[in-house]
Each structure stands twice: as C-alpha cells, then as structure tokens.
Amino acid sequence: MTPVLDPSSFSSVSKCATKHLNLIYHVEFDRRVLKGKVALTVEVLEDKLSSLTLDSKDLKIFKVSANGQAAQFALGTKHKFKGSPLEITLPFELSRYCHKLHVIVEIEYETSPSATALQWLTPTQTAGKKHPYLFSQCQATHCRTMIPCQDSPSVKHTYYAQVSVPRELVALMSALHDGQEPDPSDSSRVIYRFRQPVPMPSYLIAIVVGALESREIGPRSRVWSEKEYVDEAAFEFSETETMLKTAESLAGPYVWGQYDVLVLPPSFPYGGMENPCLTFVTPTVLAGDRSLAGVIAHEISHSWTGNLVTNRTWEGIFWLNEGHTVYIERMIARCMESEQLRQFKGIGGWKELQESVKQFGANNVLTNLVPNLHEVDTDEAFSSVPYEKGFALLYHLEELLGGPEVFMGFVKSYIQLFAYGTVTTEEWKNYLFTYFKDKVDILNKVDWNAWMHTPGMAPVKPQYDTTMADACTALCQRWVKAKEEDFASFTEADVKKLNSPQLIEFMEPLPLSHVKKMQEVYQLNSVKNAEVRFRWLRICVKAHWEEAVPLALKMATEQGRMKFTRPLFKEVYNFSKYSDEAVKTFKENRGALHPVTAMMVVKDLKING
C-alpha cells in the first residue's frame, strides 16, 4: 500500500494502524451525550513507537491507558474543522520487530451535546411524538466527534459494540446484531450488542436509537423505521433482494451478511448513507410508487465500491467511491429495467453536473475530478462532481474499450483486486492499463489531465440514447415556445404519458404566466414525489410566483435533505422581495436541521455570526 498523507486527519498512519475497536456506549438523552469507552487494538508499523496521535473533536477525555498501564495524554491546538489532536504518550516503547506488534489503547470519554456526528431529536421532532431519537452521520470526518480514532478512510478495522439505552427504545448499528440483555446496572435500560467482522473505515460507523419497528423484506433484509412509516417503507423497498442479487451478478459476492434499510426522520441530510449492514435513507424517497427506490440501488452498490474498496483519503479521490458506485447503480437499472433507462439516467446526471459546475464556477478547482482539498472542509466541497464527472469518465472508457459487459468485467476485477483495502487514482489507473494491456494505445489517447485536473465540465460529452428523454424534451419545448393563446392545447393527459423520472427531467424554468397555467392543468402542487415537487417549486420561485414562496419554505423546513433544503432556501433568498423571509424562516427552524445542513445554509444565505 502506498502511504498517502490524509490532510483531513491528525493521525499518522505510517506509524500505526487501528485493527479493531471495542466500544461501550451509555446513551444519555437528557444530557445529549454518549458516555463511552473505546479500546483500540493498534498495530505497530514503525520501530520504537512511543506515542500516537488520534483524531478528536469536542470530546471530553477522562482517562487513557495502554496495555493496562496509565498513559499520559494531551489535546493539541484546535483546528477550525479538523478538531484537536489527541496526543498519547505510551508508558513504554514498542518495536515492530519484537513479539508485541499490537498495543491496546483504552480511552474513557464523553461526546459533546453539539457533536456534529450526532443529531439528537426531541419527541416532537419524531413521527411518533412520544420518544426521543438519536442518529449519527460520520461521513466524511465527523466520527472523531463520536470516537477518538484514526479518522481517515486509509485505516480499516473491525469493531464490536455494547450500547445501553432506555428499554422502550431500540439501538441499531452498522454491524450485525449480536443479542441484547437487561442492563445489570440499571433495570430501566437494555444493552444491545453488535459485531462487524469485515474491516471498514471509521466514517462507516453508525448508530441509531429510537422507537423503531421492523418488517422483513427479503431473506437477508429488514426495513426499520418508526411504526408510522414502517409498512409504507416495506412496500417501497420490496425489490431490495432483487437489487442485491443483481449487484452480486455484476460485482461479486455480498460480504456483509445482512442488508437492512433504516428510514430516518426527515432531518437526515442525505438521500442515503451506505453504512454496512444498515443503509440509512431519507423519508423523502417514500413516493408511494417505488419510483425513488433507485436510491437503494446506489447504496447497495456502495457495498462493493466505497465499503469493500475504499478511497484512501478524502482529498482528490472521492470519485473512486462515488463514480464507480453510480456506474454500478446504473448497471443495476440496466439489468432490472432496460439500457434505455440507464442512458436516460446518464442524461439526468449530466444535467446535475452542469448545475454543480455553474454553482461553483467553471474555473473553481472544486469542480476538478481530483481536487486539492488542503485546508478545505470536505463538507464544503461536497457536490455531484465526483458522482457525475466520475461516471462520465467511466462511461467514456466503456465506449472506448468495448461496451458495458467488457467494462463491467474490469470494474469487477478491480473490486476483487483491491477488496478489503484502499486505493488511489494512480493505482486505479495503473490497473486499468494492466487489465486492458491490449488496448493501451486507446487509453494513451485519453486526455487524462483534462479529465482529472482541469476544472469545469468533463472534456467529452457522452452521446446518450435519447429514447426516454425525447418525450419529456418535446413537452418541455412545447411549453417554452407556447404563447398564451396556445395554452388551451395543454391537458392533464400530457404528463400521464410520462413516468416519474421523465416528469422530473421535463421541468425547466418558464415565465410566470406559463408556470401558473402549468399548475392549473397538471396540479403539480399536490404531487407526492419529493423529486418532482422540489423541481416544480424551484421553477415557481424562479418565475417569481409569490404564492409558491410559502410552499417552497415549507418543503425546505419539513425535511432536511441538503439536496432539497439548500436550493429551496437559496431560490427564495434570491427572490429579493423575500430574502428576509428566507433568513427568518431558516433561523426559526435551524434547530430541527442537521448541524452540517445548517452550516451550509448559513453560508448560502450569507448569515453572519
């Protein structure tokens, strides 16, 4: 493995590497903290190891020991987003050449009520309104607010955990359930046990505690949520096993054992999170017709690209996780539906890439496929660029090298070679040239610098099959070209011919008169599909339709998925008459949003202090 400096981490992975974590958590809802103890089994990688540095942020450290002996420790200077290095002096010196190749470092600590990995919900913020709720979101660098650790994707480890919670609640983690028992120290609590035998990076550690129920949706899958959503979710994700089998036929065996899905409360900031054994998803994908269940195909694909083969750092190689995952996700769509659907999704992805490039600016280095993130918070760099520019590169290579079956053969081989490990762009590219050794002349003609290190759009625009796009493009053009005397030609039947993905793509900015007529004919305000409603409300606010402003702010605050919340607040803010209303509404609802979402909206709305 090539050592790579991870600018997001204080810990030196060249000196030592964590191999296993043993966690004991006591979940305290009244104080909004996890009282914890972690034992890190650390492998010595250099001669004469006498100290180690771990990542931490806003943790209270009470006690540290190494192999049972008290160890001195200090928290270093706090960095603006990395937190504070936890510097531990070992009570002895270890040589990698002696029989003791491992040291067990035990740390007693407590999280902060403002830990960015943890969102504590009051009963009123849940669907059931009776019990509090806790969930974590560690990607990219927030695990250090929950556990003192080597918080870098270059370090992979197994883990075991015991979690004490109030007995009326259920605890789940990104691991296999290993039983439960009454807490011997408190009869009002239960201890849940978990084990994760497959090595994984710290950002995939996840915990949730709430009034949860489950339904079986397959031989290795259950769906979990509050009881108010659980049956709806079981219907929505009933094709999970088919997706899993399809992914296995493409990428190889599923190694994680269980594949459960957890539908979180609305404030969850992402569409989904690929926590092993327990995918987290937003309730905004519950469309009632399975039309948004493709999010599950994406998270399932991460079981191979991201979780099994992981980008070594967050700097410059996040595309290895996301570009390959989008590629496999769309191959699943191809197998389960059609090649035309895969092509249509590619068209939609290209539009998303255009929007990200427009948002950042075409010369912004954050639009590079391989950006330099030195002193850049990974949360602020997050966009569709690694997903869609990454996919565009892989699709371009597929076209050059022999089509989807041939290129998927490479992807599967790449996964098998780097399974259980981490990878850099350089290693990926070297293996690409090795695998296609008879087509090196073709690969040498690819403008790698333009793809990897040049800002803006991808240098080659893929030529997608437009069969599915033609119907929505034609309807869109009818509206764009229509004069008011043409309005009578539009009927509800226009959109009945379109499926949900087509309806989403059909929507483009229009003048106010057209938008009002579109609502009158199609009744889009009442559509349940969150993706459709989001596109529609953005168009309405862009057209300065004042009646849409409260609807847009309602959607921005009734859920906290960044994909929806940030653009909706921005659209209202940019409608100058309602800028103050956008800021006021955000401030009133900030407490219900995830800390990362709130931080980003503060920047979007230019709020000081």
SEPAMAR-580661 format. One record per residue (C-alpha): z, y, x; chain. Coordinates in steps of 0.25 Angstrom, whole numbers. Layout:
# SEPAMAR-580661
<r <Z Y X> "A">;
...
This chain:
# SEPAMAR-580661
<r <0 0 0> "A">;
<r <-4 14 5> "A">;
<r <9 23 5> "A">;
<r <6 35 -3> "A">;
<r <14 48 -4> "A">;
<r <18 50 -18> "A">;
<r <20 65 -20> "A">;
<r <28 63 -33> "A">;
<r <39 55 -26> "A">;
<r <50 57 -16> "A">;
<r <52 43 -13> "A">;
<r <45 37 0> "A">;
<r <38 24 -4> "A">;
<r <35 21 11> "A">;
<r <50 19 14> "A">;
<r <54 11 2> "A">;
<r <49 6 -12> "A">;
<r <57 2 -24> "A">;
<r <54 -12 -29> "A">;
<r <64 -13 -41> "A">;
<r <72 -5 -50> "A">;
<r <84 -9 -57> "A">;
<r <88 1 -68> "A">;
<r <101 2 -76> "A">;
<r <100 13 -87> "A">;
<r <110 19 -97> "A">;
<r <102 27 -107> "A">;
<r <111 39 -112> "A">;
<r <104 46 -123> "A">;
<r <116 56 -125> "A">;
<r <114 62 -111> "A">;
<r <99 59 -110> "A">;
<r <101 51 -97> "A">;
<r <98 38 -91> "A">;
<r <111 33 -83> "A">;
<r <105 24 -73> "A">;
<r <106 15 -61> "A">;
<r <94 10 -53> "A">;
<r <93 0 -42> "A">;
<r <80 2 -33> "A">;
<r <76 -10 -25> "A">;
<r <69 -3 -13> "A">;
<r <60 -10 -3> "A">;
<r <61 -4 11> "A">;
<r <47 0 17> "A">;
<r <51 6 30> "A">;
<r <60 3 41> "A">;
<r <74 9 42> "A">;
<r <75 14 27> "A">;
<r <88 23 26> "A">;
<r <85 32 14> "A">;
<r <76 32 2> "A">;
<r <71 43 -8> "A">;
<r <69 41 -23> "A">;
<r <63 50 -33> "A">;
<r <73 56 -43> "A">;
<r <73 68 -53> "A">;
<r <84 74 -60> "A">;
<r <93 61 -58> "A">;
<r <108 61 -56> "A">;
<r <111 51 -45> "A">;
<r <125 45 -45> "A">;
<r <125 34 -34> "A">;
<r <115 27 -25> "A">;
<r <117 14 -17> "A">;
<r <108 5 -8> "A">;
<r <111 -10 -8> "A">;
<r <124 -7 -14> "A">;
<r <129 4 -4> "A">;
<r <131 18 -8> "A">;
<r <119 27 -3> "A">;
<r <119 42 -1> "A">;
<r <108 50 -9> "A">;
<r <104 64 -12> "A">;
<r <94 71 -21> "A">;
<r <84 79 -14> "A">;
<r <78 92 -18> "A">;
<r <72 92 -32> "A">;
<r <57 93 -32> "A">;
<r <50 101 -44> "A">;
<r <45 88 -51> "A">;
<r <48 76 -41> "A">;
<r <63 77 -43> "A">;
<r <73 75 -32> "A">;
<r <72 64 -21> "A">;
<r <84 55 -21> "A">;
<r <87 52 -7> "A">;
<r <95 40 -4> "A">;
<r <101 37 10> "A">;
<r <103 22 11> "A">;
<r <117 17 17> "A">;
<r <109 8 27> "A">;
<r <95 7 33> "A">;
<r <85 -3 29> "A">;
<r <73 -9 37> "A">;
<r <61 -15 31> "A">;
<r <62 -25 42> "A">;
<r <76 -31 38> "A">;
<r <79 -40 27> "A">;
<r <83 -29 18> "A">;
<r <70 -24 13> "A">;
<r <75 -18 0> "A">;
<r <87 -9 -4> "A">;
<r <93 -8 -18> "A">;
<r <96 7 -21> "A">;
<r <105 9 -33> "A">;
<r <106 23 -40> "A">;
<r <115 27 -51> "A">;
<r <109 39 -58> "A">;
<r <106 47 -71> "A">;
<r <94 53 -77> "A">;
<r <93 68 -81> "A">;
<r <92 71 -96> "A">;
<r <80 79 -92> "A">;
<r <73 67 -84> "A">;
<r <58 68 -86> "A">;
<r <56 53 -87> "A">;
<r <65 52 -99> "A">;
<r <64 58 -113> "A">;
<r <76 57 -122> "A">;
<r <73 59 -137> "A">;
<r <83 63 -147> "A">;
<r <83 54 -160> "A">;
<r <76 66 -167> "A">;
<r <64 64 -157> "A">;
<r <62 50 -161> "A">;
<r <55 43 -173> "A">;
<r <68 37 -178> "A">;
<r <77 49 -176> "A">;
<r <89 41 -174> "A">;
<r <90 37 -159> "A">;
<r <87 44 -146> "A">;
<r <75 39 -137> "A">;
<r <72 39 -123> "A">;
<r <59 36 -115> "A">;
<r <54 38 -101> "A">;
<r <41 43 -95> "A">;
<r <41 41 -80> "A">;
<r <27 43 -76> "A">;
<r <24 50 -67> "A">;
<r <36 54 -59> "A">;
<r <48 54 -69> "A">;
<r <54 41 -66> "A">;
<r <63 48 -56> "A">;
<r <70 55 -67> "A">;
<r <74 42 -73> "A">;
<r <76 33 -60> "A">;
<r <78 37 -45> "A">;
<r <66 29 -39> "A">;
<r <53 30 -31> "A">;
<r <46 37 -42> "A">;
<r <32 34 -36> "A">;
<r <21 25 -42> "A">;
<r <19 19 -28> "A">;
<r <33 12 -30> "A">;
<r <33 0 -39> "A">;
<r <45 -8 -43> "A">;
<r <50 -18 -54> "A">;
<r <62 -14 -62> "A">;
<r <74 -19 -70> "A">;
<r <82 -10 -80> "A">;
<r <94 -11 -89> "A">;
<r <95 0 -100> "A">;
<r <107 3 -108> "A">;
<r <104 10 -121> "A">;
<r <111 13 -135> "A">;
<r <110 -1 -143> "A">;
<r <102 5 -154> "A">;
<r <91 9 -144> "A">;
<r <80 0 -137> "A">;
<r <77 2 -122> "A">;
<r <63 -1 -116> "A">;
<r <58 0 -102> "A">;
<r <44 -2 -95> "A">;
<r <49 -16 -92> "A">;
<r <51 -30 -98> "A">;
<r <63 -31 -108> "A">;
<r <74 -39 -101> "A">;
<r <84 -40 -112> "A">;
<r <96 -32 -118> "A">;
<r <111 -33 -119> "A">;
<r <122 -24 -125> "A">;
<r <127 -14 -114> "A">;
<r <140 -21 -109> "A">;
<r <146 -7 -106> "A">;
<r <142 -1 -120> "A">;
<r <141 -8 -133> "A">;
<r <133 3 -139> "A">;
<r <122 0 -129> "A">;
<r <111 -10 -125> "A">;
<r <106 -13 -111> "A">;
<r <91 -16 -111> "A">;
<r <85 -23 -98> "A">;
<r <71 -22 -93> "A">;
<r <63 -28 -81> "A">;
<r <50 -24 -75> "A">;
<r <45 -35 -65> "A">;
<r <32 -28 -62> "A">;
<r <33 -17 -51> "A">;
<r <29 -3 -57> "A">;
<r <31 11 -53> "A">;
<r <43 20 -57> "A">;
<r <34 28 -67> "A">;
<r <33 16 -76> "A">;
<r <48 14 -78> "A">;
<r <50 18 -93> "A">;
<r <62 17 -102> "A">;
<r <63 20 -117> "A">;
<r <75 19 -126> "A">;
<r <75 21 -141> "A">;
<r <76 15 -155> "A">;
<r <64 6 -152> "A">;
<r <58 -5 -160> "A">;
<r <46 -14 -156> "A">;
<r <35 -23 -162> "A">;
<r <27 -34 -155> "A">;
<r <12 -30 -154> "A">;
<r <8 -41 -144> "A">;
<r <13 -53 -136> "A">;
<r <18 -44 -125> "A">;
<r <19 -31 -132> "A">;
<r <28 -24 -141> "A">;
<r <27 -9 -147> "A">;
<r <40 -1 -146> "A">;
<r <44 12 -153> "A">;
<r <54 18 -163> "A">;
<r <53 10 -176> "A">;
<r <46 22 -183> "A">;
<r <33 19 -174> "A">;
<r <34 4 -171> "A">;
<r <25 -2 -181> "A">;
<r <15 9 -180> "A">;
<r <15 7 -165> "A">;
<r <14 -9 -167> "A">;
<r <1 -7 -175> "A">;
<r <-5 4 -165> "A">;
<r <-3 -5 -153> "A">;
<r <-6 -18 -159> "A">;
<r <-18 -20 -149> "A">;
<r <-9 -20 -137> "A">;
<r <-11 -34 -133> "A">;
<r <-26 -34 -135> "A">;
<r <-26 -22 -125> "A">;
<r <-17 -29 -115> "A">;
<r <-26 -41 -115> "A">;
<r <-38 -33 -113> "A">;
<r <-31 -25 -102> "A">;
<r <-28 -39 -95> "A">;
<r <-42 -44 -97> "A">;
<r <-46 -31 -89> "A">;
<r <-35 -29 -79> "A">;
<r <-28 -42 -77> "A">;
<r <-14 -47 -82> "A">;
<r <-4 -38 -88> "A">;
<r <8 -40 -79> "A">;
<r <19 -32 -86> "A">;
<r <23 -43 -97> "A">;
<r <26 -34 -109> "A">;
<r <17 -23 -114> "A">;
<r <25 -15 -124> "A">;
<r <22 -1 -131> "A">;
<r <32 9 -134> "A">;
<r <29 21 -143> "A">;
<r <37 32 -139> "A">;
<r <42 45 -147> "A">;
<r <32 56 -148> "A">;
<r <37 64 -135> "A">;
<r <31 53 -126> "A">;
<r <22 62 -117> "A">;
<r <10 52 -114> "A">;
<r <1 43 -122> "A">;
<r <7 31 -116> "A">;
<r <14 27 -103> "A">;
<r <11 13 -97> "A">;
<r <26 9 -94> "A">;
<r <25 -6 -90> "A">;
<r <29 -16 -102> "A">;
<r <31 -3 -111> "A">;
<r <20 6 -113> "A">;
<r <25 20 -119> "A">;
<r <15 26 -129> "A">;
<r <16 39 -137> "A">;
<r <17 38 -152> "A">;
<r <4 47 -153> "A">;
<r <-4 35 -151> "A">;
<r <0 29 -165> "A">;
<r <-12 33 -172> "A">;
<r <-11 22 -183> "A">;
<r <-24 16 -180> "A">;
<r <-23 11 -165> "A">;
<r <-33 22 -161> "A">;
<r <-24 27 -150> "A">;
<r <-19 14 -145> "A">;
<r <-28 15 -133> "A">;
<r <-16 22 -126> "A">;
<r <-10 7 -125> "A">;
<r <-23 2 -118> "A">;
<r <-21 13 -108> "A">;
<r <-6 10 -106> "A">;
<r <-9 -5 -105> "A">;
<r <-20 -2 -94> "A">;
<r <-9 4 -86> "A">;
<r <-2 -10 -85> "A">;
<r <-13 -12 -74> "A">;
<r <-17 2 -69> "A">;
<r <-4 10 -67> "A">;
<r <7 0 -69> "A">;
<r <1 -12 -61> "A">;
<r <-7 -4 -51> "A">;
<r <-1 10 -49> "A">;
<r <-6 23 -43> "A">;
<r <2 24 -30> "A">;
<r <6 39 -33> "A">;
<r <4 49 -44> "A">;
<r <-4 58 -34> "A">;
<r <-19 57 -35> "A">;
<r <-19 42 -40> "A">;
<r <-14 43 -54> "A">;
<r <-29 40 -58> "A">;
<r <-27 26 -53> "A">;
<r <-17 23 -64> "A">;
<r <-24 31 -75> "A">;
<r <-39 30 -73> "A">;
<r <-38 15 -72> "A">;
<r <-29 14 -84> "A">;
<r <-39 22 -92> "A">;
<r <-50 13 -87> "A">;
<r <-43 0 -91> "A">;
<r <-39 6 -105> "A">;
<r <-54 10 -108> "A">;
<r <-58 -4 -103> "A">;
<r <-48 -10 -114> "A">;
<r <-54 -1 -124> "A">;
<r <-68 -7 -120> "A">;
<r <-63 -21 -121> "A">;
<r <-56 -19 -134> "A">;
<r <-66 -10 -141> "A">;
<r <-79 -6 -134> "A">;
<r <-85 0 -122> "A">;
<r <-89 12 -131> "A">;
<r <-74 15 -133> "A">;
<r <-72 15 -118> "A">;
<r <-83 24 -116> "A">;
<r <-78 33 -127> "A">;
<r <-64 34 -121> "A">;
<r <-71 37 -108> "A">;
<r <-77 50 -114> "A">;
<r <-64 54 -120> "A">;
<r <-57 52 -106> "A">;
<r <-68 61 -100> "A">;
<r <-64 72 -110> "A">;
<r <-50 71 -107> "A">;
<r <-53 72 -92> "A">;
<r <-61 85 -95> "A">;
<r <-49 90 -103> "A">;
<r <-39 88 -91> "A">;
<r <-49 94 -81> "A">;
<r <-50 106 -90> "A">;
<r <-35 107 -91> "A">;
<r <-32 106 -76> "A">;
<r <-45 114 -72> "A">;
<r <-57 107 -66> "A">;
<r <-52 111 -51> "A">;
<r <-38 106 -53> "A">;
<r <-34 95 -43> "A">;
<r <-26 88 -54> "A">;
<r <-40 84 -60> "A">;
<r <-43 76 -47> "A">;
<r <-42 61 -50> "A">;
<r <-34 61 -37> "A">;
<r <-26 74 -37> "A">;
<r <-16 79 -27> "A">;
<r <-2 80 -34> "A">;
<r <6 85 -23> "A">;
<r <17 93 -30> "A">;
<r <11 91 -43> "A">;
<r <19 85 -54> "A">;
<r <12 73 -59> "A">;
<r <15 77 -74> "A">;
<r <7 90 -72> "A">;
<r <-5 82 -66> "A">;
<r <-6 72 -78> "A">;
<r <-19 73 -85> "A">;
<r <-31 64 -89> "A">;
<r <-37 66 -76> "A">;
<r <-32 53 -69> "A">;
<r <-35 45 -82> "A">;
<r <-49 50 -85> "A">;
<r <-55 54 -72> "A">;
<r <-49 41 -67> "A">;
<r <-56 34 -78> "A">;
<r <-69 41 -76> "A">;
<r <-69 37 -61> "A">;
<r <-67 22 -65> "A">;
<r <-77 23 -76> "A">;
<r <-87 29 -66> "A">;
<r <-84 18 -56> "A">;
<r <-86 8 -67> "A">;
<r <-100 13 -70> "A">;
<r <-104 13 -55> "A">;
<r <-99 -1 -52> "A">;
<r <-103 -10 -63> "A">;
<r <-97 -7 -77> "A">;
<r <-83 -9 -83> "A">;
<r <-82 -24 -81> "A">;
<r <-85 -22 -66> "A">;
<r <-76 -10 -64> "A">;
<r <-64 -16 -72> "A">;
<r <-65 -28 -62> "A">;
<r <-62 -18 -51> "A">;
<r <-50 -12 -59> "A">;
<r <-44 -26 -62> "A">;
<r <-46 -30 -47> "A">;
<r <-39 -16 -43> "A">;
<r <-28 -19 -52> "A">;
<r <-26 -33 -47> "A">;
<r <-26 -28 -32> "A">;
<r <-16 -16 -34> "A">;
<r <-7 -23 -45> "A">;
<r <8 -20 -43> "A">;
<r <5 -10 -33> "A">;
<r <0 5 -32> "A">;
<r <-14 11 -28> "A">;
<r <-20 23 -23> "A">;
<r <-34 29 -26> "A">;
<r <-38 25 -12> "A">;
<r <-34 11 -13> "A">;
<r <-41 10 -27> "A">;
<r <-54 16 -21> "A">;
<r <-53 6 -9> "A">;
<r <-52 -6 -19> "A">;
<r <-63 0 -27> "A">;
<r <-73 0 -15> "A">;
<r <-68 -14 -11> "A">;
<r <-70 -20 -25> "A">;
<r <-84 -14 -26> "A">;
<r <-87 -17 -12> "A">;
<r <-102 -20 -16> "A">;
<r <-103 -6 -23> "A">;
<r <-97 3 -12> "A">;
<r <-110 11 -12> "A">;
<r <-108 15 -26> "A">;
<r <-93 18 -24> "A">;
<r <-97 27 -12> "A">;
<r <-105 36 -21> "A">;
<r <-93 39 -30> "A">;
<r <-89 53 -27> "A">;
<r <-74 49 -25> "A">;
<r <-70 63 -21> "A">;
<r <-75 69 -33> "A">;
<r <-68 59 -42> "A">;
<r <-55 59 -35> "A">;
<r <-52 72 -28> "A">;
<r <-60 82 -36> "A">;
<r <-55 90 -48> "A">;
<r <-61 91 -61> "A">;
<r <-69 81 -69> "A">;
<r <-74 67 -64> "A">;
<r <-86 69 -55> "A">;
<r <-94 59 -64> "A">;
<r <-94 59 -79> "A">;
<r <-95 45 -85> "A">;
<r <-106 43 -95> "A">;
<r <-99 36 -106> "A">;
<r <-105 29 -118> "A">;
<r <-104 40 -130> "A">;
<r <-106 30 -141> "A">;
<r <-92 32 -147> "A">;
<r <-92 47 -143> "A">;
<r <-105 51 -150> "A">;
<r <-99 50 -164> "A">;
<r <-88 60 -160> "A">;
<r <-97 69 -152> "A">;
<r <-107 70 -163> "A">;
<r <-96 74 -173> "A">;
<r <-90 84 -163> "A">;
<r <-103 90 -161> "A">;
<r <-105 92 -176> "A">;
<r <-92 100 -177> "A">;
<r <-95 108 -164> "A">;
<r <-109 112 -170> "A">;
<r <-105 114 -184> "A">;
<r <-105 127 -191> "A">;
<r <-96 130 -203> "A">;
<r <-108 127 -213> "A">;
<r <-109 113 -206> "A">;
<r <-94 109 -209> "A">;
<r <-97 102 -223> "A">;
<r <-105 91 -215> "A">;
<r <-92 86 -209> "A">;
<r <-84 75 -217> "A">;
<r <-72 66 -214> "A">;
<r <-82 55 -212> "A">;
<r <-85 61 -198> "A">;
<r <-72 57 -192> "A">;
<r <-71 44 -200> "A">;
<r <-82 38 -191> "A">;
<r <-74 41 -178> "A">;
<r <-63 33 -172> "A">;
<r <-50 39 -166> "A">;
<r <-56 40 -152> "A">;
<r <-69 47 -157> "A">;
<r <-61 56 -166> "A">;
<r <-53 61 -154> "A">;
<r <-65 63 -146> "A">;
<r <-73 70 -157> "A">;
<r <-63 83 -157> "A">;
<r <-68 95 -149> "A">;
<r <-64 109 -150> "A">;
<r <-70 117 -162> "A">;
<r <-69 130 -169> "A">;
<r <-58 133 -179> "A">;
<r <-68 132 -191> "A">;
<r <-72 118 -187> "A">;
<r <-58 113 -184> "A">;
<r <-54 118 -198> "A">;
<r <-65 111 -204> "A">;
<r <-63 98 -196> "A">;
<r <-49 97 -201> "A">;
<r <-54 99 -215> "A">;
<r <-64 88 -214> "A">;
<r <-57 78 -205> "A">;
<r <-42 81 -208> "A">;
<r <-38 79 -193> "A">;
<r <-25 85 -194> "A">;
<r <-20 73 -201> "A">;
<r <-25 63 -191> "A">;
<r <-14 54 -185> "A">;
<r <-21 50 -172> "A">;
<r <-14 59 -161> "A">;
<r <-26 60 -152> "A">;
<r <-35 65 -164> "A">;
<r <-24 75 -169> "A">;
<r <-22 80 -155> "A">;
<r <-37 83 -152> "A">;
<r <-38 89 -166> "A">;
<r <-26 98 -165> "A">;
<r <-31 103 -151> "A">;
<r <-44 107 -157> "A">;
<r <-38 114 -169> "A">;
<r <-29 123 -160> "A">;
<r <-41 125 -150> "A">;
<r <-48 131 -162> "A">;
<r <-36 140 -165> "A">;
<r <-33 133 -179> "A">;
<r <-19 139 -181> "A">;
<r <-16 128 -192> "A">;
<r <-17 118 -181> "A">;
<r <-7 124 -171> "A">;
<r <6 118 -178> "A">;
<r <-1 105 -179> "A">;
<r <-4 105 -164> "A">;
<r <10 109 -161> "A">;
<r <16 98 -170> "A">;
<r <7 88 -162> "A">;
<r <12 94 -149> "A">;
<r <26 92 -152> "A">;
<r <27 80 -162> "A">;
<r <23 71 -149> "A">;
<r <24 74 -134> "A">;
<r <12 67 -129> "A">;
<r <7 76 -118> "A">;
<r <-8 73 -121> "A">;
<r <-6 80 -135> "A">;
<r <6 89 -133> "A">;
<r <1 97 -121> "A">;
<r <-13 100 -126> "A">;
<r <-8 104 -140> "A">;
<r <3 114 -135> "A">;
<r <-8 119 -126> "A">;
<r <-18 121 -137> "A">;
<r <-8 129 -145> "A">;
<r <-3 137 -133> "A">;
<r <-18 141 -130> "A">;
<r <-20 146 -145> "A">;
<r <-13 159 -140> "A">;
<r <-8 163 -154> "A">;
<r <1 150 -154> "A">;
<r <5 150 -139> "A">;
<r <19 154 -142> "A">;
<r <20 143 -153> "A">;
<r <15 132 -143> "A">;
<r <26 136 -134> "A">;
<r <37 138 -145> "A">;
<r <33 124 -151> "A">;
<r <34 118 -137> "A">;
<r <47 124 -134> "A">;
<r <53 119 -147> "A">;
<r <48 105 -145> "A">;
<r <50 103 -130> "A">;
<r <62 95 -131> "A">;
<r <54 84 -138> "A">;
<r <43 83 -128> "A">;
<r <44 74 -115> "A">;
<r <48 82 -103> "A">;
<r <34 80 -96> "A">;
<r <27 85 -108> "A">;
<r <36 97 -110> "A">;
<r <34 101 -95> "A">;
<r <19 100 -97> "A">;
<r <19 108 -110> "A">;
<r <27 119 -103> "A">;
<r <16 121 -93> "A">;
<r <5 120 -103> "A">;
<r <12 131 -112> "A">;
<r <15 140 -99> "A">;
<r <30 140 -103> "A">;
<r <39 146 -92> "A">;
<r <53 141 -89> "A">;
